[in-house]
Amino acid sequence: MRRAFTSAVVTLTLALALSLSGCGTESRGVAPTDVAPSGAIKPRAISWLLSRPADGPVITTMRALAEEYAASHPGFKLNLISTPDRPSYIQKYETLAAAGKLPELFDTDATPFAQKLAHHGRMMDVAKLLRNLGLYDHYRPAALDYQRFDDGSLYMVPLQYEAEFFWYNKALLRRAGVSVPTSLDDFPAMCRALRSAGITPIALDGQDLWPLERYAAYQPFRVTGPSYVRQLKNGEARFSEPAGRKSAKWLSALGKAGCFQKGFSSVGYADAQNLFASGRAAVYNTGTWDLPGLATTALDTKTRDDVDFFTLPLTRGSATAENEYVTSSGIGMAVNSRTYDPLVRDFLKFALTRYPARYAAAGVLAPTTDAKTVVPDNATPLYARAVATANDVGQEIAVPWDTQLDPTTNTKFQQNLVLLAQGDVSPASFISTMDTVIRRNAPRYSR
């Protein structure tokens, strides 16, 4: 998943990218809207710069489709340039962008950096491309919306669809005498009751930082919807505003209530999941990408029958609906306008037409509405229920903040969130620090 990356490198590469912006589509390639260029299809090797699990369904599905395409187009090959570590990937991606050496396809979130590339004509207009291929209307609106820039434009193809839930152990909640929280404001009391019963309340992957950042985004999303973080990242809002203050106070309250496991900041992804799966923690916030481990017979028999899930609780006067929460389509795939030609278009038509059904056959949620997830034979009843829940979502999306904030702000935010949850800084100190960071960095990065 996502982590912070070195801001100095990003700042340098961003400056270089802007200085090289004159070398965009004017020198070679096509205009971003020229999605159906004329000319012969001449097979050659093309490349995809990506940051995804090597054995995950996205890569395995695309690799198989590329091999099928190559069988009827001798000379074609899809080279995968993979960097699973996200911080290293971001550095490589932005450095190649600065040098004008991005390959035909490349992964990116809808960040301000990516929007600058699109503004300078370096990425194909994906909305127009998908419409031209007759595929646009097949995509889930939520999957497309997750990839959009703030102005509504679409320059990335969604290859996934995920929904994030709170998984919980019914037996542990019963032992502590507590119910599933109906409001985010119920969490501290739930945690105190679980602690009193000798139970770790929430398993958290603190090492990767982004999971704690999810918690920081929940109160603002319920208070204002997605507008707050959009304004925050541009320096048009402050943490000292009601939504930011509520987030800081809630995170501090979670820490004081002992919600997370001791030493959470050094606990990694696998260990956090195992803490919940083994019945040693009561709650675990994660996405449908973890269904194979939480909703199949792979789950420990000691906890299998006790596991259930609930969606993001509301708050009093919530601005968003019960079925609106974090639903993402993962990192998107952009198409380089400088290397786009009839071959790239033809391969994308071949691959994207077949991709959803092949992908869904692996037991995952496809980014389109016309591909039904194949529930595996070893699934528990929760699997199909989770899929059905993810298929019924509202219009507003709780966008992960690590894809929105500028790199420097995001790094400082994640670091200070840990201190806040550990009780090392007060909400007031946290708010003051983050307002200073936002004031210094956001406007410059969003220009």
C-alpha positions in Angstrom: 0.0 0.0 0.0 0.9 3.6 0.2 3.7 5.2 2.3 5.4 8.5 2.5 8.4 9.3 0.2 11.4 11.6 0.3 10.2 15.1 -0.3 13.5 16.5 -1.4 13.6 14.1 -4.4 10.0 14.9 -5.2 10.6 18.6 -5.1 13.6 18.2 -7.4 11.9 16.0 -9.9 8.8 18.2 -9.9 10.9 21.2 -10.7 12.6 19.3 -13.5 9.3 18.0 -14.9 8.0 21.6 -15.1 11.2 22.8 -16.7 10.9 20.0 -19.3 7.2 20.6 -19.9 7.9 22.2 -23.2 9.2 18.8 -24.4 5.7 17.3 -24.2 3.5 16.4 -27.1 4.9 19.1 -29.3 8.1 17.1 -30.1 6.5 13.7 -30.7 3.6 11.5 -29.8 -0.1 12.6 -30.1 -2.4 15.0 -28.5 -4.1 13.7 -25.3 -7.4 13.6 -27.1 -6.2 11.9 -30.2 -7.3 8.5 -28.9 -7.7 6.8 -32.3 -4.6 7.7 -34.3 -4.4 6.6 -37.9 -1.7 4.2 -39.2 -0.7 0.6 -39.3 -0.4 -1.5 -36.2 3.3 -2.4 -35.9 4.0 -4.9 -33.1 6.9 -4.0 -30.8 7.8 -4.3 -27.2 6.0 -1.8 -24.9 6.6 -1.3 -21.2 4.5 -0.7 -18.1 6.0 1.1 -15.1 4.1 -0.2 -12.1 4.0 -0.7 -8.3 1.8 -3.7 -7.6 2.2 -7.1 -5.9 4.0 -9.4 -8.4 1.7 -12.3 -7.7 -1.4 -10.2 -7.4 -4.4 -10.6 -9.7 -3.8 -7.3 -11.6 -0.4 -8.3 -12.8 -1.2 -12.0 -13.4 -4.3 -11.0 -15.4 -2.6 -8.4 -17.6 0.4 -10.6 -18.1 -1.8 -13.4 -19.4 -3.7 -11.0 -21.7 -0.5 -9.6 -23.1 0.7 -13.2 -23.9 -2.5 -13.8 -25.8 -2.2 -10.6 -27.7 1.4 -11.5 -28.6 0.3 -14.8 -30.0 -1.6 -13.1 -32.7 0.8 -10.1 -33.0 4.3 -11.6 -33.4 6.9 -9.1 -32.1 4.7 -7.7 -29.4 5.7 -7.9 -25.8 4.6 -6.2 -22.6 7.6 -5.5 -20.3 6.7 -5.0 -16.7 9.0 -2.6 -14.9 8.0 -3.3 -11.3 9.0 -1.6 -8.1 6.8 -3.0 -5.3 8.2 -0.6 -2.7 6.0 2.5 -3.1 8.4 5.2 -1.9 11.1 3.9 -4.3 8.5 3.6 -7.1 7.3 7.2 -6.7 10.9 8.5 -6.9 11.5 6.4 -10.1 8.3 7.5 -11.7 8.8 11.2 -11.0 12.5 11.1 -12.1 11.5 9.4 -15.4 8.8 11.9 -15.9 11.2 14.8 -15.3 13.6 13.3 -17.9 10.7 12.7 -20.4 11.4 8.9 -20.3 8.2 7.4 -19.0 7.2 4.2 -20.8 4.0 3.6 -22.7 2.0 2.8 -19.5 2.7 3.9 -15.9 1.0 3.7 -12.6 0.0 6.9 -10.7 -2.5 8.2 -8.2 -4.5 11.3 -9.0 -1.9 13.5 -7.3 -1.0 17.2 -8.0 2.2 15.9 -9.7 0.1 13.7 -12.1 -2.3 16.6 -12.7 0.7 18.7 -13.9 1.7 16.0 -16.3 -1.8 15.9 -17.7 -1.9 19.7 -17.9 1.3 19.6 -20.0 -0.2 17.0 -22.4 1.9 14.1 -21.2 -1.1 11.7 -20.5 -3.9 10.5 -22.7 -7.4 11.5 -21.9 -8.7 8.3 -20.5 -12.3 9.3 -20.4 -12.2 9.9 -24.1 -10.2 6.7 -24.7 -12.6 4.5 -22.8 -15.6 6.1 -24.6 -13.8 5.6 -28.0 -13.3 1.9 -27.1 -17.0 1.6 -26.1 -16.0 0.7 -22.5 -16.7 3.8 -20.4 -20.3 3.0 -19.4 -19.2 -0.4 -18.1 -17.1 1.0 -15.3 -18.4 1.6 -11.8 -18.8 5.3 -11.2 -17.0 5.0 -7.9 -14.0 3.3 -9.7 -13.8 6.1 -12.2 -14.4 8.9 -9.7 -11.5 7.7 -7.5 -9.1 8.3 -10.4 -10.4 11.8 -11.3 -8.6 15.0 -10.6 -10.4 17.7 -8.7 -11.7 19.3 -11.9 -13.4 16.0 -12.9 -11.0 15.1 -15.7 -10.0 11.4 -16.0 -6.5 10.4 -17.0 -6.0 7.0 -15.3 -7.6 3.6 -16.0 -8.9 1.9 -12.9 -7.8 -1.8 -12.7 -9.2 -2.6 -9.3 -12.1 -1.9 -7.0 -11.9 -2.2 -3.2 -14.1 -1.3 -0.3 -12.7 -0.9 3.2 -14.5 -2.3 6.3 -14.0 -2.7 10.0 -13.7 -6.4 10.7 -14.4 -7.5 14.2 -14.5 -10.5 16.5 -18.1 -11.0 17.9 -16.9 -13.2 20.8 -14.4 -10.6 22.0 -17.0 -7.8 21.9 -19.4 -10.0 23.8 -16.8 -10.8 26.5 -16.2 -7.0 27.0 -19.9 -6.3 27.1 -19.9 -3.9 24.1 -21.8 -3.7 20.9 -20.7 -2.7 17.4 -20.2 1.1 17.4 -23.0 3.0 15.7 -21.0 6.2 15.8 -17.3 7.1 15.4 -17.6 8.8 18.8 -18.3 5.3 20.4 -14.8 4.1 19.6 -13.0 5.3 22.8 -15.6 3.8 25.1 -15.4 0.5 23.2 -11.7 0.5 23.5 -11.7 1.1 27.2 -14.2 -1.8 27.7 -12.1 -4.1 25.7 -8.9 -3.1 27.5 -10.6 -3.7 30.8 -11.4 -7.2 29.7 -7.8 -7.8 28.8 -8.3 -7.6 25.0 -6.4 -5.6 22.5 -9.1 -3.4 20.9 -7.7 -2.6 17.4 -5.0 -4.2 15.4 -3.1 -1.6 13.4 -0.3 -1.7 10.9 1.5 1.3 12.3 4.8 0.7 10.5 3.4 1.6 7.1 1.8 4.9 8.5 -1.1 5.0 5.9 -3.5 2.9 8.0 -3.4 5.4 10.9 -3.9 8.1 8.3 -7.2 6.4 7.4 -8.4 7.0 10.9 -7.4 10.6 10.7 -9.6 11.0 7.6 -12.8 9.5 9.0 -14.1 12.3 11.2 -13.6 15.0 8.6 -15.3 12.8 5.9 -18.4 12.4 8.1 -18.4 16.1 9.1 -17.9 17.6 5.6 -17.6 14.9 3.0 -14.5 14.9 0.7 -14.4 18.7 0.4 -12.2 19.3 3.5 -9.2 17.4 2.3 -9.5 18.9 -1.2 -9.3 22.4 0.4 -6.6 21.3 2.8 -4.2 20.1 0.2 -4.5 23.4 -1.7 -3.9 25.5 1.5 -7.5 26.7 1.4 -8.4 25.0 4.7 -6.6 24.6 8.1 -6.4 21.9 10.7 -7.7 24.4 13.2 -11.1 24.4 11.5 -13.8 22.2 13.1 -13.2 19.2 10.9 -9.5 19.2 11.6 -9.9 19.8 15.3 -12.4 16.9 15.6 -10.0 14.6 13.8 -7.1 15.5 16.1 -9.2 15.2 19.3 -10.6 11.9 18.2 -7.2 10.4 17.4 -5.9 11.7 20.8 -8.9 10.1 22.5 -8.3 6.8 20.7 -4.7 6.8 21.9 -5.7 7.6 25.5 -8.3 4.8 25.4 -5.6 2.4 24.4 -7.3 1.5 21.2 -4.2 0.3 19.3 -1.9 -2.5 20.3 1.2 -1.6 22.4 4.1 -0.6 20.2 1.8 -0.2 17.2 4.2 2.1 15.4 6.6 -0.8 14.8 4.1 -3.4 13.8 3.9 -4.3 10.1 1.0 -5.3 7.9 1.2 -9.1 8.2 1.7 -9.0 12.0 -1.3 -6.6 12.4 -3.6 -8.9 10.4 -2.4 -12.0 12.3 -3.1 -10.2 15.6 -6.7 -10.0 14.5 -7.0 -13.3 12.7 -5.6 -15.2 15.7 -8.2 -13.7 18.0 -5.9 -11.5 20.0 -7.4 -8.2 18.8 -11.1 -7.3 18.5 -11.2 -5.0 15.4 -9.2 -4.6 12.2 -9.7 -2.0 9.6 -8.8 -3.2 6.1 -10.1 -3.6 2.5 -11.6 -6.3 0.4 -8.1 -7.2 -0.8 -7.9 -9.1 2.4 -11.0 -11.3 1.8 -8.9 -14.4 1.0 -7.4 -14.2 4.5 -10.5 -13.1 6.5 -13.5 -14.7 4.7 -12.3 -18.2 3.7 -11.4 -21.4 5.4 -7.8 -20.1 5.4 -8.8 -18.2 8.6 -8.0 -19.9 11.9 -10.8 -22.2 13.0 -10.6 -20.7 16.4 -11.9 -17.3 15.1 -13.6 -18.2 11.8 -17.2 -18.3 13.1 -16.7 -15.2 15.2 -15.5 -12.8 12.5 -17.9 -10.2 11.0 -17.6 -6.7 9.6 -19.3 -3.3 9.8 -18.8 -0.2 7.6 -17.6 3.2 8.6 -20.0 4.4 11.4 -21.7 7.8 11.1 -21.5 10.7 13.4 -24.2 13.1 14.7 -25.3 15.3 11.8 -23.1 13.4 9.4 -22.8 15.0 5.9 -22.3 11.6 4.3 -24.4 8.5 4.1 -24.0 5.2 5.8 -23.0 3.5 2.5 -20.3 6.1 1.7 -16.9 5.3 3.0 -13.4 4.4 1.6 -14.0 2.7 -1.8 -11.0 2.9 -4.0 -9.9 1.6 -7.4 -6.2 1.5 -6.3 -3.4 3.2 -8.2 -4.4 4.0 -11.7 -2.7 3.1 -15.0 -1.9 6.2 -17.1 -1.1 6.1 -20.9 1.8 8.1 -22.1 0.8 10.5 -24.9 4.4 10.7 -26.2 4.5 7.0 -27.1 0.8 6.4 -27.9 0.2 5.0 -31.3 -2.1 2.5 -33.1 -0.4 -0.5 -31.5 -0.9 0.8 -27.9 -4.5 1.6 -28.6 -5.1 -1.8 -30.2 -3.5 -3.6 -27.2 -5.5 -1.6 -24.7 -8.7 -2.3 -26.6 -7.9 -6.0 -26.5 -6.8 -6.1 -22.9 -9.4 -3.8 -21.3 -12.3 -5.5 -23.0 -11.3 -8.9 -21.6 -9.7 -7.8 -18.3 -12.8 -7.4 -16.0 -14.1 -10.9 -16.4 -10.6 -12.5 -16.1 -9.8 -10.4 -13.1 -13.2 -11.1 -11.4 -12.6 -14.9 -11.9 -9.8 -14.6 -9.3 -12.3 -13.8 -6.6 -11.8 -10.1 -6.6 -14.0 -7.1 -7.4 -13.6 -5.8 -10.9 -13.7 -2.1 -11.7 -16.7 -2.6 -14.0 -20.3 -3.5 -13.3 -20.5 -6.2 -15.9 -18.0 -8.6 -14.4 -19.3 -10.8 -11.5 -16.9 -11.7 -8.8 -16.4 -15.5 -8.6 -16.6 -16.4 -5.0 -14.0 -19.1 -4.2 -15.1 -22.6 -3.2 -13.4 -22.2 0.3 -15.2 -18.9 1.1 -17.3 -18.4 4.2 -20.7 -16.6 3.9 -18.9 -13.4 4.8 -17.2 -13.3 1.4 -20.3 -13.0 -0.7 -21.8 -10.5 1.8 -18.7 -8.3 1.6 -18.9 -8.4 -2.2 -22.6 -7.4 -2.1 -21.9 -4.6 0.4 -19.1 -3.2 -1.8 -21.5 -3.3 -4.8 -24.0 -1.0 -3.0 -22.2 2.3 -2.3 -23.1 5.9 -2.4 -21.7 8.7 -4.5 -19.2 10.3 -2.1 -15.8 8.7 -1.6 -13.6 9.0 1.5 -10.4 9.5 -0.5 -7.2 8.3 1.2 -5.3 11.4 2.3 -1.9 10.1 1.4 -3.0 10.4 -2.3 -4.1 14.0 -1.7 -1.6 15.9 0.5 1.6 17.2 -0.9 4.6 14.9 -0.1 6.2 17.1 2.6 2.9 17.7 4.4 1.9 14.0 4.1 5.2 12.9 5.7 4.9 15.4 8.5 1.3 14.5 9.0 2.0 10.8 9.3 4.9 11.3 11.7 2.8 13.6 13.9 -0.2 11.3 13.9 1.9 8.6 15.5 3.0 11.1 18.2 -0.6 12.2 18.7 -1.9 8.6 19.0 0.9 7.8 21.4 0.1 10.8 23.6 3.5 12.4 22.9 1.8 15.6 21.6 -1.5 17.3 22.4 -4.2 17.9 19.9 -3.5 21.7 20.1 0.2 21.1 19.4 -0.6 18.8 16.6 -3.0 21.3 15.0 -0.5 24.1 15.3 2.3 22.1 13.7 0.2 20.9 10.8 -1.2 24.4 10.1 2.3 25.6 9.8 3.3 22.8 7.5 0.2 23.3 5.3 0.8 27.0 5.1 4.4 26.5 3.9 4.0 23.7 1.5 0.4 23.2 0.1 0.1 26.4 -2.0 3.5 25.9 -3.6 2.8 22.3 -4.5 -0.7 22.9 -5.8 0.3 25.8 -8.1 
